[in-house]
Amino acid sequence: MGFSDQLQVSLIWSSEPTSLATPLELWVLLTQHVTTSGVGLPFTALNVIRSMADRSLTRQDMLELQTAYTDSMHTLCRVVLHREDTRLSLMMSRDVQPSRGVSAGCSLTYTVSLFSNVNFHLMDSSSKFRYSRKVNASFTSATSGGHSQHRTFMRNHQYSFRIPAPLVNAGPATASKTVAIRATIEASRDLPLNLSVVWGNGVRITELNQGDIQLSTGPYSYGIATSEGNLRPGIYTLIASTFEPGRTGPFSISIEGETPIELEPIAQEGAGMYSKVIRGCWRPTSTASGSLPWQNQSYVKYNLQVARKTTIFCRLQSVTAGQRIAISFSVFSSSVVPEDVGPQITSGSPHSDRVSGVASEPTLLPGPATYIAVVSAMDVGAGGQFEFTTYSSACPIIVQAVTM
């Protein structure tokens, strides 16, 4: 897992216009010190985060440049400056490698040199916040869901993130309506990372809407990702993700702010319940005509047997790569009339092509009993694969396909 130091560069612009032929730029040179002979240098990288005055406070910090991790003594990067730039944050990140003698607690020395044709101030920003909260976890095959266009995005690590209201008597630094926050995620140099703070009221997010993002580390970056912004007091959902599903490895999240911060993990969907995953497919032959609503759609039916009274909810997802079709499902009580069903018990939302699929609300079912689930796709004759997951609080659900 990586760890990093941070510096802040405040740009001082002259009131005199500059020639368009003269490029405005900042060069940053990171030089590692060799302190032990015969031991390889650690892998390091430079990260530059740009702030612009005309961006909103919650979106102003985005990753502008990241050098590749290298075990070279020198790392050099060039940053093209614009007059809208007010501040640059520099991060020197290092990959922890015990085999090279680089552990999380070791002390590494280096020199950072800056060269620019624009005046600037340089200061240490590693510990400018009063409070911090750090959590350590690991991406596993079950909790590495990838970016928001993957149906497994909802499985990523998520946290209830509470920012309390600033104290009135805490002085001018915390008496404003917003609170300064810095969010950082670090992992090994081969993991592309993102950290997003969204309006979520501290509950698990299944689909990421861009309008709900209040703070983000921007494009996925290897080894480390960070962002700063001003957030209003409230309860948010913090989402840590890798770019691709299934990327595994330990990581750490650090949240710093001007007020005490509360950060608690959010349980996975269906945690503590019995679950059953049914994988199937819609086929053109599963389409029929009839008086029941789904009989003008592609559909598959299942018998759901429960041994006792239980609370259930279900989720249906389309799993065919590159296919976006409107899907839904309903659960009915059984009927004594073949090919018929009883009253509807619960259902997913109206047909939707959302990446995360559709889900029902928790519903109490009497038992023992048999119920009928109908999963359907809007396009008549549409093929494609799906995944239908049932969760039950009191007993396993026995699922049997109904031959049609």
Beta strands, then each sheet from edge to edge (+ up, - down):
strand 1: 2-12
strand 2: 25-32
strand 3: 44-52
strand 4: 62-66
strand 5: 74-80
strand 6: 85-95
strand 7: 110-116
strand 8: 119-124
strand 9: 131-139
strand 10: 157-163
strand 11: 179-187
strand 12: 192-199
strand 13: 213-216
strand 14: 221-222
strand 15: 224-231
strand 16: 234-242
strand 17: 249-257
strand 18: 262-265
strand 19: 274-282
strand 20: 298-306
strand 21: 310-318
strand 22: 327-333
strand 23: 344-347
strand 24: 358-359
strand 25: 363-365
strand 26: 369-377
strand 27: 384-392
strand 28: 398-401
sheet 1: 4+ 3- 6+ 1- 8+
sheet 2: 5+ 2- 7+
sheet 3: 9+ 17- 11+ 15-
sheet 4: 13+ 12- 16+ 10- 18+
sheet 5: 13+ 12- 14+
sheet 6: 19+ 27- 21+ 24-
sheet 7: 19+ 27- 21+ 25-
sheet 8: 23+ 22- 26+ 20- 28+
end
